[in-house]
Amino acid sequence: MARYATALAADPASTYRQIDIAGRTADADPHRLVSLLYEEGVGALRAAAWAAEKGKPTVKSERVARATAVMFALEAGLDFAKGGEVSKALAAFYHGLRNQVVQASLGNDPKPFRDAAASLEEIAGAWSSVRA
């Protein structure tokens, strides 16, 4: 007899994340999606800091990849026609933050990841206040 959940049982944590993301994004408006990206990016950076501190290179690598993907997504979502100088400034910020994170991934110091998370969290706070 075939087991339908075999693929899901192979990596329960990944399955949960996929279901969680689908649930949070299904009815989200574009502003909420950006907020979710910020949350995901900050979480990934904090997890990368933890992994660097605990000597978990595989986890660190996965979280760095996730954080950089989030920053690419945030940059790709910028509207330069409507956003003008703010969009340009945010693009430069995301680019610089990605570089910082990639450089930090070469070592085991958690501080650059924490600093990057704090910077992204600050921008997320500004986004939330604009949205409100």
Secondary structure, DSSP 8 states (H G I E B T S, - for coil): ---TTHHHHH-HHHHHHHHHHHHHHTT--HHHHHHHHHHHHHHHHHHHHHHHHHT-HHHHHHHHHHHHHHHHHHHHT--HHHHHHHHHHHHHHHHHHHHHHHHHTTS--SHHHHHHHHHHHHHHHHHHHHH-
